[in-house]
Every structure is written in C-alpha cells, then in structure tokens.
C-alpha cells in the first residue's frame, strides 16, 4: 500500500465516523419521541377501555 492510500483510507474512515455520529445524534432523539408518544397513546386507550368496562360493570351491578 502506498502512503497516499493509507491517508485516503484514514480520511474516509473519519468521514464515515462523522456521518455515523451525526445520524445517531439526529435519529435517537426522534426515536425516543416516537416511542414516548406511542406509550402515551397506549395509556390513553387503556384508560378509555378501563373507564368503559367500569361503566359497564357499574350498570350491570345496578
């Protein structure tokens, strides 16, 4: 391998690491937001289901 090949490889490696780091920095927070919003939605739907079932059981008990 020539010296210029080694330098090119190192530059390519550094650029790749920078791209990877920027992707991680941008993608991870978005993923966290999506996960938390899905959890909120499931909590809302679970609450609605619980409310509905408790209403039904109250009506049937009366």
PDB file of N, CA, C and O in Angstrom:
ATOM      1  N   UNK A   1       0.847  -1.202   0.000  1.00  0.00           N
ATOM      2  CA  UNK A   1       0.000   0.000   0.000  1.00  0.00           C
ATOM      3  C   UNK A   1       0.876   1.242   0.000  1.00  0.00           C
ATOM      4  O   UNK A   1       1.884   1.333   0.700  1.00  0.00           O
ATOM      5  N   UNK A   2       0.444   2.191  -0.816  1.00  0.00           N
ATOM      6  CA  UNK A   2       1.178   3.459  -0.858  1.00  0.00           C
ATOM      7  C   UNK A   2       0.755   4.337   0.308  1.00  0.00           C
ATOM      8  O   UNK A   2      -0.270   4.108   0.949  1.00  0.00           O
ATOM      9  N   UNK A   3       1.570   5.338   0.560  1.00  0.00           N
ATOM     10  CA  UNK A   3       1.277   6.252   1.671  1.00  0.00           C
ATOM     11  C   UNK A   3      -0.029   7.011   1.407  1.00  0.00           C
ATOM     12  O   UNK A   3      -0.809   7.243   2.330  1.00  0.00           O
ATOM     13  N   UNK A   4      -0.267   7.397   0.148  1.00  0.00           N
ATOM     14  CA  UNK A   4      -1.486   8.148  -0.174  1.00  0.00           C
ATOM     15  C   UNK A   4      -2.728   7.286   0.038  1.00  0.00           C
ATOM     16  O   UNK A   4      -3.781   7.796   0.422  1.00  0.00           O
ATOM     17  N   UNK A   5      -2.609   5.971  -0.213  1.00  0.00           N
ATOM     18  CA  UNK A   5      -3.739   5.068   0.034  1.00  0.00           C
ATOM     19  C   UNK A   5      -4.105   5.054   1.513  1.00  0.00           C
ATOM     20  O   UNK A   5      -5.282   5.086   1.874  1.00  0.00           O
ATOM     21  N   UNK A   6      -3.080   5.005   2.366  1.00  0.00           N
ATOM     22  CA  UNK A   6      -3.323   4.989   3.807  1.00  0.00           C
ATOM     23  C   UNK A   6      -3.997   6.281   4.237  1.00  0.00           C
ATOM     24  O   UNK A   6      -4.945   6.255   5.021  1.00  0.00           O
ATOM     25  N   UNK A   7      -3.517   7.415   3.730  1.00  0.00           N
ATOM     26  CA  UNK A   7      -4.097   8.717   4.088  1.00  0.00           C
ATOM     27  C   UNK A   7      -5.545   8.789   3.615  1.00  0.00           C
ATOM     28  O   UNK A   7      -6.416   9.250   4.353  1.00  0.00           O
ATOM     29  N   UNK A   8      -5.807   8.339   2.392  1.00  0.00           N
ATOM     30  CA  UNK A   8      -7.177   8.344   1.873  1.00  0.00           C
ATOM     31  C   UNK A   8      -8.082   7.465   2.722  1.00  0.00           C
ATOM     32  O   UNK A   8      -9.225   7.829   2.998  1.00  0.00           O
ATOM     33  N   UNK A   9      -7.572   6.306   3.137  1.00  0.00           N
ATOM     34  CA  UNK A   9      -8.366   5.392   3.960  1.00  0.00           C
ATOM     35  C   UNK A   9      -8.697   6.033   5.302  1.00  0.00           C
ATOM     36  O   UNK A   9      -9.825   5.926   5.783  1.00  0.00           O
ATOM     37  N   UNK A  10      -7.708   6.703   5.908  1.00  0.00           N
ATOM     38  CA  UNK A  10      -7.936   7.353   7.201  1.00  0.00           C
ATOM     39  C   UNK A  10      -8.964   8.471   7.055  1.00  0.00           C
ATOM     40  O   UNK A  10      -9.848   8.612   7.900  1.00  0.00           O
ATOM     41  N   UNK A  11      -8.857   9.269   5.986  1.00  0.00           N
ATOM     42  CA  UNK A  11      -9.821  10.355   5.752  1.00  0.00           C
ATOM     43  C   UNK A  11     -11.222   9.775   5.562  1.00  0.00           C
ATOM     44  O   UNK A  11     -12.198  10.283   6.115  1.00  0.00           O
ATOM     45  N   UNK A  12     -11.305   8.696   4.766  1.00  0.00           N
ATOM     46  CA  UNK A  12     -12.596   8.042   4.533  1.00  0.00           C
ATOM     47  C   UNK A  12     -13.185   7.525   5.842  1.00  0.00           C
ATOM     48  O   UNK A  12     -14.386   7.648   6.084  1.00  0.00           O
ATOM     49  N   UNK A  13     -12.327   6.943   6.685  1.00  0.00           N
ATOM     50  CA  UNK A  13     -12.767   6.420   7.975  1.00  0.00           C
ATOM     51  C   UNK A  13     -13.295   7.535   8.866  1.00  0.00           C
ATOM     52  O   UNK A  13     -14.329   7.377   9.515  1.00  0.00           O
ATOM     53  N   UNK A  14     -12.585   8.669   8.900  1.00  0.00           N
ATOM     54  CA  UNK A  14     -13.004   9.801   9.734  1.00  0.00           C
ATOM     55  C   UNK A  14     -14.345  10.343   9.251  1.00  0.00           C
ATOM     56  O   UNK A  14     -15.231  10.621  10.059  1.00  0.00           O
ATOM     57  N   UNK A  15     -14.497  10.493   7.928  1.00  0.00           N
ATOM     58  CA  UNK A  15     -15.765  10.997   7.377  1.00  0.00           C
ATOM     59  C   UNK A  15     -16.903  10.032   7.715  1.00  0.00           C
ATOM     60  O   UNK A  15     -17.999  10.461   8.077  1.00  0.00           O
ATOM     61  N   UNK A  16     -16.641   8.739   7.596  1.00  0.00           N
ATOM     62  CA  UNK A  16     -17.654   7.741   7.935  1.00  0.00           C
ATOM     63  C   UNK A  16     -18.073   7.824   9.390  1.00  0.00           C
ATOM     64  O   UNK A  16     -19.257   7.721   9.710  1.00  0.00           O
ATOM     65  N   UNK A  17     -17.091   8.011  10.279  1.00  0.00           N
ATOM     66  CA  UNK A  17     -17.408   8.127  11.707  1.00  0.00           C
ATOM     67  C   UNK A  17     -18.225   9.377  11.984  1.00  0.00           C
ATOM     68  O   UNK A  17     -19.145   9.348  12.801  1.00  0.00           O
ATOM     69  N   UNK A  18     -17.894  10.489  11.305  1.00  0.00           N
ATOM     70  CA  UNK A  18     -18.652  11.734  11.496  1.00  0.00           C
ATOM     71  C   UNK A  18     -20.098  11.542  11.041  1.00  0.00           C
ATOM     72  O   UNK A  18     -21.029  11.966  11.726  1.00  0.00           O
ATOM     73  N   UNK A  19     -20.282  10.906   9.891  1.00  0.00           N
ATOM     74  CA  UNK A  19     -21.635  10.658   9.377  1.00  0.00           C
ATOM     75  C   UNK A  19     -22.416   9.766  10.337  1.00  0.00           C
ATOM     76  O   UNK A  19     -23.586  10.016  10.627  1.00  0.00           O
ATOM     77  N   UNK A  20     -21.746   8.719  10.825  1.00  0.00           N
ATOM     78  CA  UNK A  20     -22.398   7.801  11.755  1.00  0.00           C
ATOM     79  C   UNK A  20     -22.806   8.515  13.035  1.00  0.00           C
ATOM     80  O   UNK A  20     -23.909   8.314  13.543  1.00  0.00           O
ATOM     81  N   UNK A  21     -21.909   9.352  13.555  1.00  0.00           N
ATOM     82  CA  UNK A  21     -22.207  10.080  14.790  1.00  0.00           C
ATOM     83  C   UNK A  21     -23.375  11.039  14.581  1.00  0.00           C
ATOM     84  O   UNK A  21     -24.247  11.150  15.442  1.00  0.00           O
ATOM     85  N   UNK A  22     -23.397  11.737  13.436  1.00  0.00           N
ATOM     86  CA  UNK A  22     -24.486  12.689  13.193  1.00  0.00           C
ATOM     87  C   UNK A  22     -25.813  11.958  13.030  1.00  0.00           C
ATOM     88  O   UNK A  22     -26.844  12.443  13.496  1.00  0.00           O
ATOM     89  N   UNK A  23     -25.804  10.809  12.383  1.00  0.00           N
ATOM     90  CA  UNK A  23     -27.032  10.018  12.241  1.00  0.00           C
ATOM     91  C   UNK A  23     -27.543   9.589  13.610  1.00  0.00           C
ATOM     92  O   UNK A  23     -28.739   9.670  13.890  1.00  0.00           O
ATOM     93  N   UNK A  24     -26.621   9.129  14.467  1.00  0.00           N
ATOM     94  CA  UNK A  24     -27.025   8.704  15.815  1.00  0.00           C
ATOM     95  C   UNK A  24     -27.594   9.884  16.587  1.00  0.00           C
ATOM     96  O   UNK A  24     -28.615   9.755  17.262  1.00  0.00           O
ATOM     97  N   UNK A  25     -26.929  11.048  16.488  1.00  0.00           N
ATOM     98  CA  UNK A  25     -27.370  12.225  17.243  1.00  0.00           C
ATOM     99  C   UNK A  25     -28.763  12.665  16.792  1.00  0.00           C
ATOM    100  O   UNK A  25     -29.573  13.085  17.618  1.00  0.00           O
ATOM    101  N   UNK A  26     -29.053  12.571  15.475  1.00  0.00           N
ATOM    102  CA  UNK A  26     -30.353  13.037  14.987  1.00  0.00           C
ATOM    103  C   UNK A  26     -31.443  11.984  15.122  1.00  0.00           C
ATOM    104  O   UNK A  26     -32.593  12.325  15.400  1.00  0.00           O
ATOM    105  N   UNK A  27     -31.108  10.711  14.933  1.00  0.00           N
ATOM    106  CA  UNK A  27     -32.132   9.664  14.873  1.00  0.00           C
ATOM    107  C   UNK A  27     -32.594   9.248  16.263  1.00  0.00           C
ATOM    108  O   UNK A  27     -33.785   9.017  16.474  1.00  0.00           O
ATOM    109  N   UNK A  28     -31.659   9.150  17.221  1.00  0.00           N
ATOM    110  CA  UNK A  28     -32.021   8.642  18.551  1.00  0.00           C
ATOM    111  C   UNK A  28     -33.075   9.512  19.238  1.00  0.00           C
ATOM    112  O   UNK A  28     -34.041   8.959  19.763  1.00  0.00           O
ATOM    113  N   UNK A  29     -32.942  10.859  19.264  1.00  0.00           N
ATOM    114  CA  UNK A  29     -33.993  11.661  19.906  1.00  0.00           C
ATOM    115  C   UNK A  29     -35.351  11.513  19.224  1.00  0.00           C
ATOM    116  O   UNK A  29     -36.381  11.461  19.895  1.00  0.00           O
ATOM    117  N   UNK A  30     -35.356  11.443  17.890  1.00  0.00           N
ATOM    118  CA  UNK A  30     -36.616  11.262  17.171  1.00  0.00           C
ATOM    119  C   UNK A  30     -37.257   9.932  17.561  1.00  0.00           C
ATOM    120  O   UNK A  30     -38.466   9.859  17.782  1.00  0.00           O
ATOM    121  N   UNK A  31     -36.438   8.879  17.644  1.00  0.00           N
ATOM    122  CA  UNK A  31     -36.949   7.565  18.027  1.00  0.00           C
ATOM    123  C   UNK A  31     -37.530   7.605  19.429  1.00  0.00           C
ATOM    124  O   UNK A  31     -38.583   7.022  19.689  1.00  0.00           O
ATOM    125  N   UNK A  32     -36.838   8.298  20.338  1.00  0.00           N
ATOM    126  CA  UNK A  32     -37.338   8.410  21.709  1.00  0.00           C
ATOM    127  C   UNK A  32     -38.685   9.132  21.731  1.00  0.00           C
ATOM    128  O   UNK A  32     -39.596   8.732  22.455  1.00  0.00           O
ATOM    129  N   UNK A  33     -38.809  10.214  20.921  1.00  0.00           N
ATOM    130  CA  UNK A  33     -40.081  10.944  20.857  1.00  0.00           C
ATOM    131  C   UNK A  33     -41.195  10.034  20.353  1.00  0.00           C
ATOM    132  O   UNK A  33     -42.299  10.030  20.897  1.00  0.00           O
ATOM    133  N   UNK A  34     -40.896   9.260  19.306  1.00  0.00           N
ATOM    134  CA  UNK A  34     -41.907   8.371  18.732  1.00  0.00           C
ATOM    135  C   UNK A  34     -42.330   7.333  19.764  1.00  0.00           C
ATOM    136  O   UNK A  34     -43.519   7.058  19.924  1.00  0.00           O
ATOM    137  N   UNK A  35     -41.345   6.750  20.469  1.00  0.00           N
ATOM    138  CA  UNK A  35     -41.660   5.725  21.470  1.00  0.00           C
ATOM    139  C   UNK A  35     -42.513   6.317  22.585  1.00  0.00           C
ATOM    140  O   UNK A  35     -43.490   5.703  23.014  1.00  0.00           O
ATOM    141  N   UNK A  36     -42.147   7.510  23.056  1.00  0.00           N
ATOM    142  CA  UNK A  36     -42.903   8.090  24.172  1.00  0.00           C
ATOM    143  C   UNK A  36     -44.315   8.460  23.729  1.00  0.00           C
ATOM    144  O   UNK A  36     -45.259   8.313  24.505  1.00  0.00           O
ATOM    145  N   UNK A  37     -44.477   8.940  22.484  1.00  0.00           N
ATOM    146  CA  UNK A  37     -45.826   9.282  22.028  1.00  0.00           C
ATOM    147  C   UNK A  37     -46.670   8.019  21.867  1.00  0.00           C
ATOM    148  O   UNK A  37     -47.872   8.042  22.133  1.00  0.00           O
ATOM    149  N   UNK A  38     -46.050   6.912  21.431  1.00  0.00           N
ATOM    150  CA  UNK A  38     -46.801   5.652  21.337  1.00  0.00           C
ATOM    151  C   UNK A  38     -47.220   5.165  22.714  1.00  0.00           C
ATOM    152  O   UNK A  38     -48.322   4.645  22.887  1.00  0.00           O
ATOM    153  N   UNK A  39     -46.330   5.336  23.702  1.00  0.00           N
ATOM    154  CA  UNK A  39     -46.690   4.931  25.062  1.00  0.00           C
ATOM    155  C   UNK A  39     -47.842   5.779  25.577  1.00  0.00           C
ATOM    156  O   UNK A  39     -48.744   5.266  26.240  1.00  0.00           O
ATOM    157  N   UNK A  40     -47.817   7.094  25.271  1.00  0.00           N
ATOM    158  CA  UNK A  40     -48.916   7.958  25.692  1.00  0.00           C
ATOM    159  C   UNK A  40     -50.227   7.509  25.058  1.00  0.00           C
ATOM    160  O   UNK A  40     -51.260   7.458  25.725  1.00  0.00           O
ATOM    161  N   UNK A  41     -50.182   7.185  23.767  1.00  0.00           N
ATOM    162  CA  UNK A  41     -51.393   6.733  23.082  1.00  0.00           C
ATOM    163  C   UNK A  41     -51.927   5.445  23.701  1.00  0.00           C
ATOM    164  O   UNK A  41     -53.132   5.300  23.905  1.00  0.00           O
ATOM    165  N   UNK A  42     -51.021   4.506  23.998  1.00  0.00           N
ATOM    166  CA  UNK A  42     -51.495   3.246  24.583  1.00  0.00           C
ATOM    167  C   UNK A  42     -52.054   3.484  25.980  1.00  0.00           C
ATOM    168  O   UNK A  42     -53.018   2.829  26.377  1.00  0.00           O
ATOM    169  N   UNK A  43     -51.461   4.417  26.736  1.00  0.00           N
ATOM    170  CA  UNK A  43     -52.002   4.739  28.055  1.00  0.00           C
ATOM    171  C   UNK A  43     -53.400   5.329  27.933  1.00  0.00           C
ATOM    172  O   UNK A  43     -54.296   4.984  28.703  1.00  0.00           O
ATOM    173  N   UNK A  44     -53.583   6.228  26.954  1.00  0.00           N
ATOM    174  CA  UNK A  44     -54.893   6.856  26.753  1.00  0.00           C
ATOM    175  C   UNK A  44     -55.929   5.791  26.392  1.00  0.00           C
ATOM    176  O   UNK A  44     -57.034   5.785  26.934  1.00  0.00           O
ATOM    177  N   UNK A  45     -55.566   4.888  25.471  1.00  0.00           N
ATOM    178  CA  UNK A  45     -56.537   3.866  25.059  1.00  0.00           C
ATOM    179  C   UNK A  45     -56.826   2.898  26.199  1.00  0.00           C
ATOM    180  O   UNK A  45     -57.964   2.456  26.358  1.00  0.00           O
ATOM    181  N   UNK A  46     -55.803   2.561  27.001  1.00  0.00           N
ATOM    182  CA  UNK A  46     -56.041   1.680  28.151  1.00  0.00           C
ATOM    183  C   UNK A  46     -56.965   2.345  29.155  1.00  0.00           C
ATOM    184  O   UNK A  46     -57.857   1.700  29.705  1.00  0.00           O
ATOM    185  N   UNK A  47     -56.753   3.639  29.395  1.00  0.00           N
ATOM    186  CA  UNK A  47     -57.625   4.362  30.320  1.00  0.00           C
ATOM    187  C   UNK A  47     -59.062   4.372  29.812  1.00  0.00           C
ATOM    188  O   UNK A  47     -60.003   4.182  30.582  1.00  0.00           O
ATOM    189  N   UNK A  48     -59.223   4.595  28.507  1.00  0.00           N
ATOM    190  CA  UNK A  48     -60.568   4.621  27.931  1.00  0.00           C
ATOM    191  C   UNK A  48     -61.234   3.252  28.070  1.00  0.00           C
ATOM    192  O   UNK A  48     -62.416   3.163  28.403  1.00  0.00           O
ATOM    193  N   UNK A  49     -60.474   2.189  27.814  1.00  0.00           N
ATOM    194  CA  UNK A  49     -61.034   0.841  27.960  1.00  0.00           C
ATOM    195  C   UNK A  49     -61.417   0.560  29.402  1.00  0.00           C
ATOM    196  O   UNK A  49     -62.489   0.018  29.670  1.00  0.00           O
ATOM    197  N   UNK A  50     -60.547   0.926  30.329  1.00  0.00           N
ATOM    198  CA  UNK A  50     -60.846   0.692  31.746  1.00  0.00           C
ATOM    199  C   UNK A  50     -62.098   1.447  32.161  1.00  0.00           C
ATOM    200  O   UNK A  50     -62.944   0.920  32.884  1.00  0.00           O
ATOM    201  N   UNK A  51     -62.209   2.685  31.698  1.00  0.00           N
ATOM    202  CA  UNK A  51     -63.383   3.501  32.033  1.00  0.00           C
ATOM    203  C   UNK A  51     -64.653   2.847  31.482  1.00  0.00           C
ATOM    204  O   UNK A  51     -65.673   2.761  32.166  1.00  0.00           O
ATOM    205  N   UNK A  52     -64.566   2.393  30.239  1.00  0.00           N
ATOM    206  CA  UNK A  52     -65.728   1.757  29.611  1.00  0.00           C
ATOM    207  C   UNK A  52     -66.152   0.511  30.378  1.00  0.00           C
ATOM    208  O   UNK A  52     -67.335   0.316  30.656  1.00  0.00           O
ATOM    209  N   UNK A  53     -65.164  -0.340  30.721  1.00  0.00           N
ATOM    210  CA  UNK A  53     -65.502  -1.574  31.429  1.00  0.00           C
ATOM    211  C   UNK A  53     -66.041  -1.292  32.820  1.00  0.00           C
ATOM    212  O   UNK A  53     -66.949  -1.979  33.287  1.00  0.00           O
ATOM    213  N   UNK A  54     -65.486  -0.281  33.488  1.00  0.00           N
ATOM    214  CA  UNK A  54     -66.005   0.021  34.830  1.00  0.00           C
ATOM    215  C   UNK A  54     -67.427   0.566  34.727  1.00  0.00           C
ATOM    216  O   UNK A  54     -68.265   0.276  35.580  1.00  0.00           O
ATOM    217  N   UNK A  55     -67.704   1.359  33.679  1.00  0.00           N
ATOM    218  CA  UNK A  55     -69.073   1.845  33.474  1.00  0.00           C
ATOM    219  C   UNK A  55     -70.025   0.679  33.217  1.00  0.00           C
ATOM    220  O   UNK A  55     -71.128   0.639  33.762  1.00  0.00           O
ATOM    221  N   UNK A  56     -69.596  -0.261  32.390  1.00  0.00           N
ATOM    222  CA  UNK A  56     -70.441  -1.418  32.074  1.00  0.00           C
ATOM    223  C   UNK A  56     -70.713  -2.226  33.340  1.00  0.00           C
ATOM    224  O   UNK A  56     -71.847  -2.633  33.592  1.00  0.00           O
ATOM    225  N   UNK A  57     -69.659  -2.456  34.142  1.00  0.00           N
ATOM    226  CA  UNK A  57     -69.858  -3.259  35.355  1.00  0.00           C
ATOM    227  C   UNK A  57     -70.743  -2.517  36.351  1.00  0.00           C
ATOM    228  O   UNK A  57     -71.535  -3.141  37.056  1.00  0.00           O
ATOM    229  N   UNK A  58     -70.617  -1.188  36.417  1.00  0.00           N
ATOM    230  CA  UNK A  58     -71.485  -0.416  37.307  1.00  0.00           C
ATOM    231  C   UNK A  58     -72.942  -0.534  36.880  1.00  0.00           C
ATOM    232  O   UNK A  58     -73.835  -0.691  37.713  1.00  0.00           O
ATOM    233  N   UNK A  59     -73.170  -0.457  35.572  1.00  0.00           N
ATOM    234  CA  UNK A  59     -74.542  -0.545  35.062  1.00  0.00           C
ATOM    235  C   UNK A  59     -75.115  -1.930  35.350  1.00  0.00           C
ATOM    236  O   UNK A  59     -76.264  -2.056  35.772  1.00  0.00           O
ATOM    237  N   UNK A  60     -74.300  -2.980  35.119  1.00  0.00           N
ATOM    238  CA  UNK A  60     -74.818  -4.339  35.304  1.00  0.00           C
ATOM    239  C   UNK A  60     -75.036  -4.645  36.784  1.00  0.00           C
ATOM    240  O   UNK A  60     -75.943  -5.403  37.129  1.00  0.00           O
ATOM    241  N   UNK A  61     -74.214  -4.064  37.663  1.00  0.00           N
ATOM    242  CA  UNK A  61     -74.410  -4.289  39.106  1.00  0.00           C
ATOM    243  C   UNK A  61     -75.711  -3.640  39.568  1.00  0.00           C
ATOM    244  O   UNK A  61     -76.454  -4.224  40.356  1.00  0.00           O
ATOM    245  N   UNK A  62     -75.981  -2.446  39.083  1.00  0.00           N
ATOM    246  CA  UNK A  62     -77.214  -1.745  39.465  1.00  0.00           C
ATOM    247  C   UNK A  62     -78.396  -2.474  38.847  1.00  0.00           C
ATOM    248  O   UNK A  62     -79.542  -2.063  39.034  1.00  0.00           O
TER     249      UNK A  62
END
